[in-house]
């Protein structure tokens, strides 16, 4: 359950009060532009922009650092392989493998822009509850089925986790002890099967209850979201960052030529 909490969703920063649709759109276009940069200078700007977003959202440094550690754990594997797999100027050898300057720069670009994108997306999207995210998706005219899928998945994954915990506790009280044995695997298979059956049964009952209450396929938010100057400023800042990335990319091409 700890991984399914919303530690950044509630705060008093300027980003927390912005229009969810604008934040979702800015996160998307920033991530797209940041992922396409190939120059080390542009990647540094992506990271700097992500830090600016994180500071504006007043994110908890400790919680943010934990998330970055998880992301960079996977990026660490890139540093093990990519510097030795790209041709270029040799720097040093490790046995039969040769690390190149181009490989190290390429890996550094991936590291910098990945961390920048994670910081920006966390500041823009993780700072709103999932219900608000669903409302923001509706303002951007996302398909209603996609919005329903997001909201129902978030709402009932917690219920299914509690249901699984209850069934597993009942098995332990009846003498079940997990081991590397056929009985343990068979017991877990039965637990997963029962969880699936109960999930389908609960989904059917919830759907019937919603139809009885007049549900027509669209969620209606009680909050009326209006576009403010802060929202336009966020869009302008995001577009400014993107223009800067493009300028640095083209400037790099001109230098090479």
KOLDREN-949204 format. One line per 10 residues: number of its first residue (from 1); their letters; for each residue x, y, z of C-alpha. Coordinates in steps of 0.5 Angstrom, whole numbers, padded with zeros to 4 digits. Layout:
NUM = A = X,Y,Z; ...
//
This chain:
1 = XXXXXXXXXX = 0000,0000,0000; 0006,0005,0001; 0007,0005,-0006; 0000,0007,-0008; 0000,0013,-0004; 0000,0020,-0006; 0006,0024,-0002; 0006,0030,-0007; -0001,0031,-0008; -0003,0036,-0003
11 = XXXXXXXXXX = 0001,0042,-0002; 0001,0050,-0002; 0005,0051,-0008; 0003,0055,-0014; 0003,0049,-0018; -0002,0045,-0014; -0007,0051,-0015; -0006,0051,-0023; -0011,0048,-0028; -0010,0040,-0028
21 = XXXXXXXXXX = -0011,0040,-0036; -0005,0045,-0037; -0001,0041,-0032; -0002,0035,-0036; -0001,0038,-0043; 0005,0042,-0040; 0008,0035,-0037; 0007,0032,-0044; 0010,0037,-0049; 0016,0038,-0044
31 = XXXXXXXXXX = 0017,0030,-0044; 0017,0029,-0051; 0022,0035,-0052; 0026,0033,-0047; 0027,0026,-0049; 0029,0028,-0056; 0035,0032,-0054; 0041,0029,-0056; 0046,0034,-0054; 0050,0035,-0047
41 = XXXXXXXXXX = 0048,0042,-0047; 0041,0041,-0048; 0041,0035,-0043; 0043,0040,-0038; 0038,0045,-0039; 0033,0039,-0039; 0035,0037,-0032; 0036,0045,-0030; 0028,0046,-0032; 0026,0040,-0028
51 = XXXXXXXXXX = 0030,0042,-0022; 0026,0049,-0023; 0019,0045,-0023; 0021,0041,-0017; 0023,0048,-0013; 0016,0051,-0016; 0012,0045,-0013; 0016,0045,-0006; 0017,0038,-0007; 0020,0034,-0001
61 = XXXXXXXXXX = 0027,0033,-0002; 0027,0026,0002; 0021,0023,-0002; 0024,0026,-0009; 0031,0023,-0007; 0028,0016,-0006; 0024,0016,-0013; 0031,0019,-0016; 0035,0013,-0013; 0030,0008,-0016
71 = XXXXXXXXXX = 0030,0011,-0023; 0038,0012,-0023; 0039,0005,-0021; 0036,0003,-0027; 0040,0008,-0031; 0046,0005,-0027; 0046,-0001,-0032; 0047,0004,-0038; 0053,0006,-0035; 0056,-0001,-0035
81 = XXXXXXXXXX = 0054,-0002,-0042; 0053,0004,-0047; 0060,0007,-0046; 0064,0001,-0048; 0059,-0001,-0054; 0059,0006,-0058; 0065,0007,-0063; 0069,0013,-0062; 0075,0016,-0059; 0078,0011,-0054
91 = XXXXXXXXXX = 0079,0013,-0046; 0081,0007,-0042; 0080,0000,-0043; 0077,-0006,-0038; 0080,-0012,-0040; 0078,-0013,-0048; 0073,-0007,-0047; 0074,0000,-0049; 0070,0006,-0046; 0070,0011,-0051
101 = XXXXXXXXXX = 0068,0019,-0050; 0062,0019,-0055; 0059,0013,-0051; 0060,0017,-0044; 0057,0023,-0047; 0051,0019,-0050; 0050,0016,-0043; 0051,0022,-0039; 0046,0025,-0044; 0041,0020,-0042
111 = XXXXXXXXXX = 0042,0021,-0035; 0041,0028,-0035; 0035,0028,-0039; 0032,0022,-0036; 0032,0026,-0029; 0030,0032,-0031; 0024,0029,-0034; 0022,0025,-0028; 0023,0032,-0024; 0018,0036,-0028
121 = XXXXXXXXXX = 0013,0030,-0029; 0013,0029,-0021; 0012,0037,-0020; 0007,0037,-0025; 0003,0031,-0025; 0004,0028,-0018; 0002,0034,-0015; -0005,0033,-0016; -0010,0027,-0013; -0012,0022,-0019
131 = XXXXXXXXXX = -0019,0024,-0018; -0016,0031,-0021; -0012,0028,-0026; -0018,0025,-0029; -0022,0031,-0029; -0016,0034,-0032; -0016,0029,-0038; -0023,0030,-0039; -0022,0038,-0040; -0017,0036,-0045
141 = XXXXXXXXXX = -0022,0031,-0049; -0019,0025,-0047; -0024,0019,-0048; -0029,0018,-0043; -0027,0010,-0043; -0020,0012,-0041; -0021,0017,-0036; -0026,0011,-0033; -0021,0006,-0033; -0016,0011,-0029
151 = XXXXXXXXXX = -0020,0012,-0024; -0023,0006,-0023; -0016,0002,-0023; -0014,0007,-0018; -0020,0006,-0013; -0021,-0001,-0013; -0013,-0003,-0013; -0013,-0001,-0006; -0019,-0006,-0005; -0016,-0011,-0008
161 = XXXXXXXXXX = -0010,-0011,-0004; -0014,-0011,0002; -0018,-0017,0000; -0011,-0021,-0002; -0008,-0019,0005; -0015,-0022,0008; -0015,-0028,0004; -0007,-0029,0006; -0008,-0028,0013; -0013,-0033,0013
171 = XXXXXXXXXX = -0009,-0038,0010; -0003,-0037,0015; -0008,-0038,0021; -0010,-0044,0018; -0002,-0046,0018; 0000,-0044,0011; 0008,-0043,0011; 0011,-0040,0005; 0016,-0045,0002; 0020,-0047,-0004
181 = XXXXXXXXXX = 0015,-0053,-0005; 0009,-0055,-0010; 0004,-0054,-0004; 0006,-0046,-0004; 0006,-0045,-0011; -0001,-0049,-0011; -0004,-0045,-0005; -0001,-0038,-0009; -0005,-0040,-0015; -0011,-0041,-0011
191 = XXXXXXXXXX = -0011,-0035,-0008; -0010,-0031,-0015; -0016,-0035,-0018; -0020,-0033,-0012; -0018,-0026,-0012; -0020,-0026,-0020; -0026,-0029,-0018; -0028,-0024,-0013; -0025,-0018,-0017; -0030,-0020,-0023
201 = XXXXXXXXXX = -0036,-0021,-0018; -0035,-0014,-0014; -0034,-0010,-0021; -0041,-0013,-0023; -0044,-0011,-0017; -0041,-0004,-0017; -0043,-0003,-0024; -0050,-0005,-0023; -0050,0000,-0017; -0047,0006,-0021
211 = XXXXXXXXXX = -0053,0004,-0027; -0058,0004,-0021; -0056,0011,-0019; -0056,0014,-0026; -0049,0013,-0029; -0048,0015,-0036; -0041,0014,-0037; -0038,0021,-0035; -0035,0023,-0029; -0038,0030,-0027
221 = XXXXXXXXXX = -0033,0034,-0022; -0036,0039,-0017; -0030,0043,-0018; -0030,0048,-0024; -0023,0049,-0027; -0022,0056,-0030; -0016,0058,-0034; -0012,0063,-0030; -0006,0068,-0031; -0002,0063,-0027
231 = XXXXXXXXXX = -0004,0057,-0032; -0002,0061,-0038; 0005,0063,-0035; 0006,0056,-0034; 0005,0054,-0041; 0009,0060,-0043; 0015,0058,-0039; 0014,0051,-0042; 0014,0053,-0049; 0020,0057,-0047
241 = XXXXXXXXXX = 0024,0051,-0045; 0022,0047,-0051; 0025,0053,-0055; 0031,0053,-0052; 0032,0046,-0053; 0031,0047,-0060; 0036,0052,-0061; 0041,0049,-0057; 0040,0043,-0062; 0040,0047,-0068
251 = XXXXXXX = 0046,0051,-0065; 0050,0044,-0064; 0049,0042,-0071; 0051,0049,-0074; 0058,0048,-0070; 0059,0041,-0073; 0058,0043,-0080
//
